[in-house]
Structures are given as C-alpha cells and as structure tokens.
Amino acid sequence: MPILKLNKFYFIETIVAALIILVALLYVSFISNEQDKIKEQSYQKEASLMREQVEKMIVYKQKGTLAMAFAIANDKSLADTILSNNMQNDYYDDIISKFSANGLYKRSWMQILDKDLNPIYSSFNRQNSVELNSVREDLMESSALEKPIMSISVGNYNLCMRAITPIIKNHKFIGLIEVSSGFDSISSQMKDIGIDSVVVLSKEYKNALKIPFTKMFIEDYYIANIDAPITLMGYLRRNGVHNYIHTSQKFENGYIISTFPLKNIQNRVIGHYIMFKKQEDVLNINLDFFMYKWFSIAIVAFMIMASIFGNFAFYRNKRQKMYYKNIIDSSSNIVMVVDKERIIDVNKTFFKYFNEFDTLEEFKAEYQSISDFFAQEDGCIDEDMDGVSWLEYLMKNPRNNLVKILYNEKEYYFTASISLIAEDNAHYSVIFTDVTEEKIYQKELEHTNITDPLTKIRNRYYYNEQIKKESASSNRYFYPLSLVIFDMDHFKKINDNYGHDVGDKVLIEYTKLITTYLRDSDIFCRIGGEEFALILPHVNKSDAYKIADKIRMKVQEYKKILPITMSFGVTEYVKGEDLEVTFKRADKALYEAKNAGRNKVVVR
C-alpha cells in the first residue's frame, strides 16, 4: 500500500510538472510574440517622433533667423546706407557676431543685397562675394513678391536654412537681407538627446557648390553638417546612401534610422536629414508595464508551484543552467564571470583568442586577469583608471567601453559591457565584443577625413575640431593660445600663368618648408585653396607675431619652383569668446596685411 501511494504521488508530480512545462512554454511564446510586437510599434513611433523633432527644430531656427532679418530690415538707416553705397561693414559684423554667439544660431552669416540682387555686404566671405541670383530661386521669389520667406537651399558654400526679408523705403523695393545658418547646431542638440545626424545634399545639386564648406562627401552626396559622426558616414558608405533617402525609416543593426526630407521653396526635395538612434536607448513604457505585469503574475505562480514541487524545480533549474551554459558557449563574444581580483569562469570563445591555453586553470596559472593584456591608447580603458579598477570604471561609464588587447603580437579591439550578477560576492558578467575590423576601418577613415589630400597636412575639419579642444584647454588651464591665418599672395596669377599643376607643386613645396619651422605642438592646417591656419598653444600674440614673421621671411627667401610671398593675420584667443569671433579677428588682420601691400604680418 505505501508503494502504491508513492507511485501515485510520483505520477501526479510528473503530470503537474508536465503541465508547468507546457504553461511555461506557452508563456514564453506569448511574451516573445507580444514583446516583439510592442518593440516594433515603439520603434515606429520613435522614428516618427525623431522626424517631428527635427522638423520643429528647423522651423524654430528659421523663425528666429527671420526675426533677426526682419529687425535689421526695419532699421531706417539701412535703406539710406544701401542707396548711398556706403556699407558700414563693422557695424553689421558686430550685429551678426552677437547673434551667432547664441549656440542655436552658431555658424550663422548674413548678406545684404541691392535691388538687382548683387551682394553689397557679406559676413561670410567678403573678399570673394559672388553673384547669387543665378542659382538661388528663393532670393528671386522674395524679390519678386517683396515678402519675407523661409527656405532651405543650396548655395555656393553649403546646404543652409535661409530667412530672407525685403528692404522697403517709401513703398519702394531697395534690396534684401538674408540670414543663413547651417545644420550643425540642430545636429548638436539632437546629439544631446541621443540622436546622431548625417545631413546629406541630393547628389543632383552637388555642382551648385562652388566652395564646399565641410569638404566631406559620400560618393556624390555632400555632407552638410561638419559634426557628422565618422562611423555613421562609414556605415552609409558601406550600405549606400540611396537606401536611406528613399525611405522614411529603417530598423537595422541595433539602430532606429529615420529620414526627414529637406525641401526648397518650390517644395522639391534637395536633401535629407538622416537620424540614428540606438534601439537600446529607447525607453518604452508600454513594454516595461507589459513585462512587469506578466512577469509579476508568472513569478507568483511559479513561487507557489515551486513551494509544492521543490525537487522538480531543482531538477529543472539544473537543466536550465546547462541550457544557458550551452548558449553562452555558442556566443561569438568572449563571456566571462569575474570578481574584482580574478576570473571565475569563461566561455569557449575566450580560448579562440587566448589559444595557447586549453583550460581556464592553465590560463590562471600564469595570469590573474584579462586586464593583464590591456594596451594603453587614447579612448581605451586601462587596467587602472585614475585609481579605479577597470571593472568599477565600466560600471560607472558604460558608454566609454573600448578596450585594446595585445596578445601574441596581435592587436584586438573590443567593446566591453558589464553587469553585476551577484551582489553578495561581487560577481560580474563581462562580455567582450570584437570590433577590430570596425576600429581599423574607423582609423583609416579618420585619417582620410582629417588630412588634406594634396599637401598631406591637416584639413579644415581637423582645424575645427582642434581649435575647440585647444580653446577648452586654454580656458581650463589658463595658458595663452594664438591663431595665425595666412595665404599665398597672387596665387590666382600663378594658376593663370603657369597652370594648376605648378600651383599644386608650389602649395606642396612651401607647405613642407613651413612644417620644418614648427614645433610638435603646433597645429598646421590647410583651410582653403591657398589659405592656411596655424594654431599655437602656449603662445601669446607677441610671440605668435615672431613665429609668423620668421615663416614669412623663410618663404620669401626660399624661391624654389617659383618665388612667392605670404601675408599673415595674427590674433590671440580671448578666454571664453566664441571661436568664430577669434577666426574673424585673425581674418581681418590678414585682410589688412593684403591691403597694406602683402608680404606682411598684421596683429589684431
């Protein structure tokens, strides 16, 4: 009789266990299906919100610039100034400088045009102002209708947002004011909310650009925001820009990719604002609530059953551990369980990289931690991060997670992610994902994007990045910082008389000459055709003058290929000022050196 009861008990236990497994499988299937459905809906909603967000930012910025243009147009003295052909350049320089000091309107510039749409003032490029009416339909429309308009259009330098308003005196059309601004401030704001941006000009408008501001292209697509992430430009280059401009959204490779069309005054699409947001960064309240509700129900149910069938739960848990161990071993990433001092367990992929060892015990006999192989490199985690262990640093800085490992004379790059899995004994799960190929490609791309292809010195993009870094350091550590802007005198005559090949050789030869007279810490960039910039950390403007004058004399004496001279504008960065103001001051000094007869150094 007891045996019968015992067998009956095991029979009932087996039936109940089978029911639990069946319910669990149905539950997992239900959760998985509903979760995927909610994720898809969330991504679609997020992509739509991204487009709405950038559209609002564009309209807001256009309205602000239109208000600026309208205020200047209503200045009664402006019409008289235009009619008398006596533009007060410094006065309008000061206005646009104060306006663009606001972060939202950074990199804004202004033009004033007469009634025939000829530029009579330009804050952007006064020396080389060009006729705009032949390429700009928005200017023509504002002039014809004599009304303010907001537009997006491509000009000689960039794809820009425009605010244009007519200047009227005694009911007579006198001219136009145009305030233009790029997309950099918008992409910067989007970055602050976790969205990266690449602004592209449709390739059929490429030829409208005479002097591309960013000098960045993907195939025939011009990149209009200078802060476009290099990795995402590489992503678009590999996958083809056309695959993202003909669709409003894509969900791939962990990204929500949303595209907003940029239309001109005739409602034609001339560019696209492409946004990237990591799917893991999307907070979905519905999904959280859904998971919380059903997991709560499941936990209560399983706790009740577990209290009744403890032996079965133990057996099931053991099998589940084996199941997860098999899954972890099949991962292509290195997966480890560690504490602050040693490695506790690893998966099979670990030995793919550390292939001299067959077991963890063999590895631990010689090494204590994987951090023994960490290599120092800017941007990479070291074994000790300012007195904090790499594990603690990763926990506090999950986004700064790049690791370089040197093993058997091979270099590997990984991104590391960490989770605390047992608080009582401080056990962590660490996953190393191999990104070596991507990192090598990124380095090659970075070198290409910061190097001038002709002279092999740094380019305008690198100048923009370094002047920001050096000014920040100057502000923080209170050391002087000077800027020298210079160019070759009569360079156009060299090209006209001897040809562009000779002009290129002159640029290359004299760039090499100048490089020999610079310190390692000096930053030498080509920022235009024959225009150069020299960033001088720890140098005041008096010493910067001496450096510039020395270069001027060496250039004058050199006479290789062709004898040339150069003109220089020198200034010192003023703590806390907008970098555009610093650049304009140096540029004005260069302009004065030109007017004074060239082959001179002027300090402002």
SEZAGU-967475 format. One record per residue (C-alpha): residue in three letters; x, z, y. Coordinates in steps of 0.5 Angstrom, whole numbers, plus 500, padded with zeros to 3 digits. Layout:
SEZAGU-967475
ALAXZY;...
This chain:
SEZAGU-967475
MET500500500;PRO505502505;ILE509495503;LEU502491505;LYS502495511;LEU509493513;ASN508486511;LYS501486515;PHE505488521;TYR510483521;PHE505478520;ILE501480526;GLU508481530;THR510474528;ILE503471530;VAL504474537;ALA511472538;ALA509465537;LEU503466542;ILE508469547;ILE513463546;LEU507458547;VAL505461553;ALA512461556;LEU513454555;LEU506452558;TYR508457564;VAL515454565;SER512447564;PHE507449569;ILE512452574;SER516446574;ASN511441575;GLU508445581;GLN515446584;ASP517439584;LYS510437587;ILE511442592;LYS518440594;GLU516433594;GLN511435599;SER516439603;TYR521434604;GLN516429606;LYS513434611;GLU520436613;ALA522428614;SER516427619;LEU518434623;MET525431624;ARG522425627;GLU518428631;GLN523433634;VAL528427636;GLU522423639;LYS520430643;MET528431645;ILE529423647;VAL522424651;TYR524430654;LYS531428656;GLN528421659;LYS523425664;GLY529430666;THR533424668;LEU527420671;ALA526426675;MET533426678;ALA533419679;PHE526420683;ALA529425687;ILE535421689;ALA531415691;ASN527419696;ASP533421700;LYS531418706;SER539417708;LEU540413701;ALA536406704;ASP540406710;THR546407706;ILE545401702;LEU542397708;SER549398712;ASN553397705;ASN557404706;MET556408700;GLN558415700;ASN562415693;ASP564422693;TYR557425695;TYR554421689;ASP560423685;ASP558430686;ILE551430685;ILE552427678;SER557431676;LYS553437678;PHE547434674;SER551432668;ALA554440668;ASN548441664;GLY549441657;LEU543437655;TYR545432661;LYS552432659;ARG555425659;SER550422664;TRP552417669;MET549414675;GLN548407678;ILE545404685;LEU544397685;ASP542393691;LYS535389691;ASP539383688;LEU541388682;ASN548388684;PRO551395683;ILE554398689;TYR555405686;SER557407679;SER559414677;PHE562411670;ASN567405672;ARG567404679;GLN573399678;ASN570395673;SER563395675;VAL559389672;GLU553385673;LEU547388669;ASN541384671;SER543378666;VAL543383660;ARG538388662;GLU531387661;ASP529394663;LEU532393670;MET529386671;GLU522390670;SER523396674;SER525391680;ALA519386679;LEU514391678;GLU517396683;LYS515402679;PRO519407675;ILE520406668;MET524410662;SER527406657;ILE532405651;SER537399652;VAL544397650;GLY549395656;ASN556394657;TYR558400654;ASN553404650;LEU546404647;CYS543409652;MET537412655;ARG535410662;ALA531412667;ILE530407673;THR526408679;PRO526403685;ILE528405692;ILE523403697;LYS523403705;ASN517402709;HIS514399703;LYS520394702;PHE524394696;ILE531396697;GLY534397690;LEU534401684;ILE537408682;GLU539408674;VAL541415671;SER543413664;SER545418658;GLY548418651;PHE545421645;ASP551426644;SER547432647;ILE541431643;SER545430636;SER549436638;GLN542440639;MET540437632;LYS546440629;ASP544447632;ILE538447627;GLY542444621;ILE541436622;ASP546432622;SER545425626;VAL548418626;VAL545413632;VAL546406630;LEU545400634;SER542394631;LYS547389629;GLU544383632;TYR545387639;LYS553388638;ASN555382642;ALA552386648;LEU557391648;LYS563389652;ILE567395652;PRO564400646;PHE564407649;THR565410642;LYS569404639;MET566406632;PHE563401627;ILE560401620;GLU560393618;ASP557390624;TYR553397626;TYR555400632;ILE555408632;ALA553410639;ASN554418638;ILE561420638;ASP560426634;ALA557422628;PRO560426622;ILE565422619;THR563424612;LEU556421613;MET559415616;GLY562414610;TYR556415606;LEU552410610;ARG558405609;ARG558406601;ASN551406601;GLY549400606;VAL546402613;HIS541397612;ASN538401606;TYR536407611;ILE534403617;HIS528399614;THR525406611;SER523412615;GLN525417609;LYS529418603;PHE531424599;GLU537423595;ASN544426593;GLY541433596;TYR539430603;ILE533429606;ILE534423610;SER529421616;THR530415620;PHE527414627;PRO527407631;LEU529406638;LYS525401641;ASN527398648;ILE522397654;GLN519391650;ASN517395644;ARG523392640;VAL527396635;ILE534396638;GLY537402634;HIS536407629;TYR537415630;ILE538417622;MET538424621;PHE541428615;LYS539435613;LYS541438606;GLN535440602;GLU537447600;ASP536448607;VAL529447608;LEU525453607;ASN518452604;ILE513458605;ASN508455600;LEU514454595;ASP516461596;PHE509464596;PHE507460589;MET513462586;TYR512469588;LYS505470586;TRP506466579;PHE513470577;SER510477579;ILE504475574;ALA509473569;ILE513479570;VAL508484569;ALA505480563;PHE512480559;MET513487561;ILE507489557;MET509485551;ALA516487552;SER514494551;ILE510493545;PHE515488542;GLY522490544;ASN525488537;PHE522481538;ALA524481546;PHE531483544;TYR532477539;ARG529472544;ASN534475549;LYS540474545;ARG538467543;GLN536465551;LYS543468552;MET546463547;TYR542457550;TYR544459557;LYS552459555;ASN551452552;ILE548449558;ILE554453562;ASP559450558;SER556443558;SER557443566;SER562438569;ASN563444574;ILE568450573;VAL564456572;MET567463572;VAL565470572;VAL570475575;ASP570481579;LYS575483585;GLU581483580;ARG580479574;ILE577473570;ILE572476565;ASP569469563;VAL570462564;ASN566455561;LYS569450557;THR570445564;PHE576451566;PHE580448561;LYS579441563;TYR584443569;PHE588448566;ASN589444560;GLU596448558;PHE591453555;ASP586453550;THR583460551;LEU582465557;GLU586470553;GLU592465554;PHE591464561;LYS590471563;ALA597473559;GLU600469565;TYR596469571;GLN591474573;SER586470578;ILE585462579;SER587464586;ASP594464584;PHE593457585;PHE590456591;ALA594452596;GLN595453604;GLU591448608;ASP587448614;GLY580448613;CYS581451606;ILE580458603;ASP587462602;GLU588468597;ASP588473602;MET583471609;ASP586476614;GLY586482610;VAL579480606;SER580477599;TRP577470598;LEU571473594;GLU569477600;TYR570472605;LEU566467600;MET560472600;LYS560472608;ASN562465609;PRO558461604;ARG559454608;ASN567455609;ASN568454602;LEU573449601;VAL579450596;LYS585447595;ILE588448588;LEU595446586;TYR597446578;ASN602442574;GLU604438581;LYS597435581;GLU592437588;TYR585438587;TYR579440592;PHE573444590;THR567447594;ALA566454591;SER559457591;ILE559465589;SER553469587;LEU553477586;ILE550477579;ALA551485577;GLU552490583;ASP553496579;ASN560493576;ALA561488582;HIS561482577;TYR560475581;SER559468578;VAL563463582;ILE562455581;PHE568450583;THR565443584;ASP571438584;VAL570434591;THR578431590;GLU575424591;GLU571425597;LYS576429600;ILE582424599;TYR577419602;GLN575423608;LYS582424610;GLU583416609;LEU577415614;GLU579421619;HIS586418620;THR583411621;ASN578414626;ILE583417630;THR588412630;ASP589406635;PRO590400630;LEU595396635;THR599402638;LYS598407632;ILE598413637;ARG591417637;ASN585413640;ARG579415645;TYR575419639;TYR581423638;TYR582425645;ASN575427646;GLU576432640;GLN583435642;ILE581436650;LYS575440647;LYS580444643;GLU585445648;SER581447653;ALA578452649;SER584455647;SER587455654;ASN580459656;ARG581464651;TYR589465651;PHE590464659;TYR595458659;PRO595452663;LEU593445661;SER594439664;LEU592432664;VAL595425665;ILE591419666;PHE596412666;ASP595405665;MET600399666;ASP600395673;HIS597388673;PHE596388665;LYS591382666;LYS596378669;ILE601379663;ASN595377658;ASP593371663;ASN600368664;TYR603370657;GLY598371652;HIS594376649;ASP600376643;VAL605378648;GLY600383652;ASP600387645;LYS607387644;VAL608390651;LEU603395649;ILE606397642;GLU613397645;TYR612401651;THR608406647;LYS614407642;LEU618408649;ILE614413652;THR613417645;THR620418645;TYR620423651;LEU614427649;ARG614434646;ASP611435639;SER605439642;ASP604433647;ILE598429645;PHE598422647;CYS592417646;ARG590410648;ILE583411651;GLY582404653;GLY585397654;GLU592399657;GLU589406659;PHE593412656;ALA591419656;LEU597425656;ILE594432654;LEU600437656;PRO598444653;HIS602450657;VAL604445662;ASN602446670;LYS600440674;SER607441678;ASP611440671;ALA606435669;TYR608431675;LYS615431673;ILE614429666;ALA609423669;ASP615421674;LYS620421668;ILE616417664;ARG614412670;MET622411671;LYS624410664;VAL618405664;GLN621402670;GLU628401667;TYR626399660;LYS625392661;LYS624390654;ILE620384652;LEU617384660;PRO619388666;ILE613393667;THR611399671;MET605404670;SER601408675;PHE599415674;GLY594420675;VAL595428674;THR591434674;GLU591441672;TYR585443668;VAL581449671;LYS578454667;GLY571454665;GLU570447668;ASP566441665;LEU571436662;GLU568430665;VAL570433672;THR577434669;PHE577427667;LYS574424673;ARG579428678;ALA585425674;ASP582418674;LYS581419682;ALA588421682;LEU590414678;TYR586410683;GLU589413689;ALA596411685;LYS594404685;ASN591404692;ALA598406694;GLY602400691;ARG602402684;ASN608405680;LYS607412683;VAL604419681;VAL599422684;VAL597429683;ARG590432685;
